[in-house]
Every structure is written in C-alpha cells, then in structure tokens.
Amino acid sequence: MAEDKLGKDALDQIDQYSRDRVGLSTLERYTGSSAEEFQPFILLTNFRHYVDLFAKNLGEPVRVGSVMQACHSKRGRITIVNYSVGSPTAALVVELLSFIKPKGVLMLGMCGGLRDEHTIGDFFNPVAAIRGEATSDSYMPKQSPSLSSFVIQRFVCEELERRGLKYHTGVIHTTNVRFWEFNDDFKTTLIEERAQAIDMECATLFTVGFARYVPIGALMLISDTPLKQKGIKTAASAKLVFEKYTDLHLDTGITVLKNMQTKEPTGLGYRF
C-alpha cells in the first residue's frame, strides 16, 4: 500500500510539472512575453488602446503574442494584458496567470449601467457577479457565488473616493450574448434579478480566479446605459468614451495597484 501511494504521489508530481510547463509555455506564446517579464501586479483590459497608452506613459515596449498583447513595467511592478473580449478568453487569461501566481489582478473593463441614476463616465464597483456566461460552470459548481476580492475592491473604492469620482457599487450580470438589448425576455430577467450593471467577463474572471487562487477585482467604467432610450453603445459613442475616459480609467487602475503594493505584508489573496 505504501509503495502504491508513493507511486501515485510521484505520478501526481510529474503531471503537475507537465501542466505547469505547458501553462507557462502557453502564457509566453499567447502574450509574446517571457514568464520572467510578468510583474506581481496585473492589469487586465479588453482594449489594445489601454496597452498602448500604458506603454507610452511608462516608456516600455508592447509585446505581441499569438492571442494577446502585454506590456511590463519592472519599475512599477505592474504588467498590463489585453486579452480581448468574452468569457472564454477571460477564463483563459486567468488560468494562464495562475501559473505565475500574481499578488493582485485588476480588470479595467467597461459595462452597461442598468439603473436610472447611472450616467456614462460613472465607475462601477462590482462586489459580485451573476454567472450568466456558462464558461465559469467548468470551474466551480453552479451554486458557488461569483465574488470579487473584497480586499482589492476596498482599494478600488478608497482610490475612487480619494479622487472624488462618482461610482456605484453592486452586482453585475455577466452574459455571453452580445446583442441581448434586442431580447425582451432577457431584459425582463435583468429587471427581476435587480442587477445594476452588465458585462461579458466579470463573473468568469472572479470565478476562475477563486478556483485557481488568483486574487482578482475590477474597476468598471459605465460606457453605455442600454435600458434607456438611445442608450445602446454605438461606434460614435464608444469613440467618445475612449477619448474622454481612457486616461482617467487607466491612471486610476495603476494607482490602485501601487496602493496595494504598500500593503503587501498584510496579504491580498483569498482566505480559504
């Protein structure tokens, strides 16, 4: 029996080594970055423009991989990754980041505000997400809640308040359907569940982060108000949002991660 257990333990170690090796190799291939370039604090985004601005401001090159783009600031101890759009790639990027064990990850995303008091340019602090995207079902049981890291969201709120920026706190619904605005049954469901915002990644990021021991939170920008008349995002309105709010959004996210670095000894991860 002891020999059987020893053999199983050895096989488990080999499997884990192989998984780690493949995971790190995939991270490097998809981001065009060596594992050593990644910093302990990570910004995630859906937009190449955020990566380009980060690189320009910090004087660092953009790495282009087969799927994603990244930029690394060793001085700031921060990496930014554009993983594109949707729950599958959100799950993928968190899975890959788990192999380098980051100390804190912050999503800089955009969302639709669902309340009358929401206006474009407000920030949204998601404390939890409704798992309507299905991807997270592969990582945690359906009954498991999708929660952002309380510690990270506390830093987010503190920085928003320090800057005097308007923000809302609540639950975000994550869907994998892009044109849900034209589905009346879905809109009725949103109203019934009292979600305050909607996006396509938060629930996946939070759930996979929990499953893979990656502390992750989000600083969301309300970029449209899709339940209001003429509130659906268009190419023109999206362009205006980028022009007006990208600098502020990115700078606030960077400051949040810098503030987190000052509290490292207290720990930023989940409590299990």
C-alpha positions as CSV (number, residue, x, y, z in Angstrom):
1,M,0.0,0.0,0.0
2,A,2.8,2.4,0.9
3,E,4.5,1.6,-2.4
4,D,1.3,2.3,-4.3
5,K,0.9,5.6,-2.6
6,L,4.5,6.6,-3.3
7,G,3.9,5.7,-7.0
8,K,0.8,7.8,-7.2
9,D,2.5,10.8,-5.5
10,A,5.3,10.6,-8.0
11,L,2.9,10.5,-10.9
12,D,0.9,13.5,-9.5
13,Q,4.2,15.4,-9.3
14,I,5.1,14.6,-12.9
15,D,1.6,15.6,-14.0
16,Q,1.7,18.9,-12.2
17,Y,5.2,19.6,-13.6
18,S,3.9,18.9,-17.1
19,R,0.9,21.1,-16.5
20,D,2.9,23.9,-15.2
21,R,5.4,23.6,-18.0
22,V,2.7,23.7,-20.7
23,G,0.9,26.5,-18.9
24,L,3.9,28.7,-18.7
25,S,4.8,27.9,-22.3
26,T,1.2,28.9,-23.4
27,L,1.3,32.1,-21.4
28,E,4.6,33.1,-23.1
29,R,3.3,32.1,-26.6
30,Y,-0.1,33.9,-26.3
31,T,1.3,37.1,-24.8
32,G,4.7,37.3,-26.6
33,S,6.3,37.7,-23.2
34,S,8.6,35.5,-21.1
35,A,7.3,34.4,-17.7
36,E,10.1,36.4,-16.1
37,E,8.8,39.6,-17.6
38,F,5.5,39.4,-15.8
39,Q,5.2,41.6,-12.7
40,P,3.4,40.6,-9.5
41,F,0.5,43.0,-10.0
42,I,-1.5,42.7,-13.2
43,L,-4.0,44.9,-15.1
44,L,-6.4,43.2,-17.5
45,T,-8.2,45.0,-20.3
46,N,-10.3,44.3,-23.4
47,F,-8.6,47.0,-25.4
48,R,-5.3,47.4,-27.2
49,H,-5.5,51.1,-26.8
50,Y,-5.1,50.7,-23.0
51,V,-1.9,48.7,-23.5
52,D,-0.5,51.2,-26.0
53,L,-1.2,54.1,-23.6
54,F,0.4,52.2,-20.6
55,A,3.5,51.5,-22.8
56,K,3.7,55.1,-23.9
57,N,3.3,56.6,-20.4
58,L,5.9,54.2,-18.8
59,G,8.3,54.0,-21.8
60,E,8.1,50.2,-22.2
61,P,7.7,48.1,-25.3
62,V,4.5,46.3,-26.2
63,R,4.8,42.5,-26.5
64,V,2.5,41.0,-29.1
65,G,1.7,37.3,-28.8
66,S,-0.5,35.0,-30.9
67,V,-3.6,35.9,-29.0
68,M,-2.9,38.9,-26.6
69,Q,-0.8,41.9,-26.1
70,A,1.2,42.8,-23.0
71,C,3.4,45.5,-21.5
72,H,5.6,45.1,-18.4
73,S,6.9,47.8,-16.1
74,K,9.6,46.4,-13.8
75,R,9.9,49.8,-12.1
76,G,6.2,49.9,-11.3
77,R,5.9,46.2,-10.7
78,I,2.9,46.2,-13.0
79,T,2.0,44.2,-16.1
80,I,-1.0,45.0,-18.4
81,V,-2.6,42.4,-20.7
82,N,-5.2,42.9,-23.3
83,Y,-6.9,39.5,-23.6
84,S,-9.7,40.7,-26.0
85,V,-13.4,40.2,-25.4
86,G,-15.6,37.4,-24.0
87,S,-15.8,34.9,-21.2
88,P,-13.7,32.1,-22.8
89,T,-10.7,34.4,-23.2
90,A,-11.3,35.8,-19.7
91,A,-11.1,32.3,-18.3
92,L,-8.0,31.6,-20.4
93,V,-6.1,34.6,-19.2
94,V,-6.8,33.9,-15.5
95,E,-5.8,30.3,-16.0
96,L,-2.6,31.3,-17.6
97,L,-1.8,33.9,-14.9
98,S,-2.3,31.3,-12.2
99,F,1.0,29.7,-13.3
100,I,2.9,32.9,-12.3
101,K,0.9,33.4,-9.1
102,P,0.3,37.1,-9.2
103,K,-0.3,39.0,-6.0
104,G,-3.2,41.0,-7.3
105,V,-5.1,41.4,-10.6
106,L,-7.4,44.2,-11.5
107,M,-9.7,44.2,-14.5
108,L,-10.2,47.6,-16.2
109,G,-13.4,46.9,-18.1
110,M,-16.5,48.7,-19.5
111,C,-20.0,47.8,-18.6
112,G,-23.6,48.8,-19.2
113,G,-25.3,50.7,-16.4
114,L,-28.8,49.4,-15.8
115,R,-30.2,52.0,-13.3
116,D,-31.8,55.4,-14.0
117,E,-29.1,57.2,-11.9
118,H,-26.3,55.7,-14.0
119,T,-24.6,58.0,-16.5
120,I,-21.8,57.4,-18.9
121,G,-18.4,58.0,-17.3
122,D,-19.5,56.8,-13.8
123,F,-17.4,54.0,-12.4
124,F,-18.9,50.7,-11.1
125,N,-17.6,48.7,-8.2
126,P,-18.7,45.1,-8.7
127,V,-18.8,43.2,-5.4
128,A,-20.4,40.1,-7.1
129,A,-21.4,38.8,-10.5
130,I,-24.3,36.8,-11.8
131,R,-22.9,33.8,-13.7
132,G,-24.9,34.1,-17.0
133,E,-22.0,33.3,-19.3
134,A,-21.7,29.5,-18.7
135,T,-17.9,29.4,-19.0
136,S,-17.5,29.6,-15.2
137,D,-19.5,26.4,-14.9
138,S,-16.4,24.5,-16.0
139,Y,-14.5,25.8,-12.9
140,M,-16.9,25.9,-10.0
141,P,-20.3,24.3,-9.2
142,K,-23.3,26.3,-10.3
143,Q,-24.3,27.1,-6.8
144,S,-21.0,28.8,-6.0
145,P,-21.3,32.6,-5.9
146,S,-19.0,34.7,-8.1
147,L,-17.3,37.2,-5.8
148,S,-14.6,39.7,-6.5
149,S,-11.7,40.0,-4.0
150,F,-13.0,42.2,-1.1
151,V,-9.5,43.4,-0.4
152,I,-8.9,44.6,-3.9
153,Q,-12.4,46.2,-4.2
154,R,-11.6,48.1,-0.9
155,F,-8.5,49.6,-2.5
156,V,-10.6,50.5,-5.6
157,C,-13.3,52.3,-3.5
158,E,-10.6,54.1,-1.5
159,E,-9.0,55.5,-4.6
160,L,-12.2,56.5,-6.3
161,E,-13.2,58.4,-3.1
162,R,-9.8,60.0,-2.8
163,R,-10.2,61.3,-6.3
164,G,-13.8,62.4,-5.8
165,L,-15.0,60.2,-8.7
166,K,-18.7,59.2,-8.9
167,Y,-19.2,55.4,-8.6
168,H,-21.8,52.8,-7.9
169,T,-21.5,49.5,-6.0
170,G,-23.4,46.4,-6.6
171,V,-23.9,43.2,-8.6
172,I,-23.0,42.9,-12.3
173,H,-24.7,40.4,-14.7
174,T,-22.2,38.7,-17.0
175,T,-23.6,37.3,-20.2
176,N,-22.2,35.7,-23.3
177,V,-24.8,37.2,-25.6
178,R,-23.6,40.4,-27.2
179,F,-26.9,41.7,-28.6
180,W,-29.1,41.0,-25.6
181,E,-30.5,44.5,-25.9
182,F,-32.9,43.2,-28.5
183,N,-34.2,40.3,-26.4
184,D,-37.2,41.4,-24.3
185,D,-37.3,38.2,-22.2
186,F,-33.7,38.7,-21.2
187,K,-34.3,42.4,-20.3
188,T,-37.2,41.3,-18.1
189,T,-34.8,38.8,-16.4
190,L,-32.3,41.6,-15.7
191,I,-35.0,43.7,-14.1
192,E,-36.3,40.8,-12.0
193,E,-32.8,39.9,-10.7
194,R,-32.0,43.5,-9.9
195,A,-28.6,43.5,-11.4
196,Q,-27.1,47.0,-11.5
197,A,-24.7,46.5,-14.5
198,I,-24.0,44.1,-17.3
199,D,-20.8,42.9,-19.0
200,M,-19.3,39.9,-20.7
201,E,-16.4,38.9,-18.4
202,C,-16.6,39.7,-14.7
203,A,-18.3,36.5,-13.4
204,T,-15.8,34.4,-15.4
205,L,-12.8,36.4,-14.0
206,F,-14.0,36.2,-10.4
207,T,-15.0,32.6,-10.5
208,V,-11.9,31.3,-12.3
209,G,-9.7,33.5,-10.0
210,F,-11.3,31.8,-7.0
211,A,-10.9,28.4,-8.5
212,R,-7.2,29.0,-9.4
213,Y,-6.2,31.0,-6.3
214,V,-5.7,34.3,-8.2
215,P,-6.9,37.4,-6.2
216,I,-8.9,39.5,-8.7
217,G,-11.1,42.5,-8.7
218,A,-12.5,45.0,-11.2
219,L,-12.7,48.7,-11.8
220,M,-15.5,49.1,-14.4
221,L,-16.4,52.1,-16.4
222,I,-20.0,52.7,-17.4
223,S,-19.8,53.2,-21.1
224,D,-23.5,53.0,-22.0
225,T,-26.9,52.8,-20.5
226,P,-28.6,50.2,-22.7
227,L,-32.0,50.1,-20.9
228,K,-32.6,53.8,-21.6
229,Q,-33.9,55.2,-24.8
230,K,-30.9,55.7,-27.2
231,G,-28.7,54.3,-24.6
232,I,-27.2,51.5,-26.6
233,K,-23.5,51.9,-27.4
234,T,-22.6,52.9,-31.0
235,A,-19.3,53.3,-32.8
236,A,-19.6,57.1,-32.3
237,S,-20.4,56.9,-28.6
238,A,-17.7,54.3,-27.9
239,K,-15.1,56.6,-29.6
240,L,-16.2,59.5,-27.3
241,V,-15.9,57.3,-24.2
242,F,-12.3,56.2,-25.2
243,E,-11.3,59.8,-25.9
244,K,-12.8,61.2,-22.6
245,Y,-12.2,58.5,-20.0
246,T,-9.3,56.1,-21.0
247,D,-6.6,58.2,-19.4
248,L,-8.5,58.5,-16.1
249,H,-9.5,54.9,-16.1
250,L,-6.0,53.6,-16.7
251,D,-4.4,56.0,-14.3
252,T,-6.8,55.1,-11.5
253,G,-6.2,51.4,-12.0
254,I,-2.4,51.9,-11.9
255,T,-2.7,53.9,-8.7
256,V,-4.9,51.2,-7.1
257,L,-2.2,48.6,-7.8
258,K,0.5,50.9,-6.4
259,N,-1.6,51.4,-3.3
260,M,-1.9,47.6,-2.9
261,Q,1.8,47.2,-3.1
262,T,2.2,49.3,0.1
263,K,0.1,46.8,2.0
264,E,1.7,43.6,0.7
265,P,2.7,42.3,4.2
266,T,-1.0,42.1,5.2
267,G,-1.7,39.8,2.3
268,L,-4.1,40.3,-0.7
269,G,-5.2,36.9,-1.5
270,Y,-8.4,34.9,-0.7
271,R,-8.9,33.3,2.7
272,F,-9.6,29.6,2.4
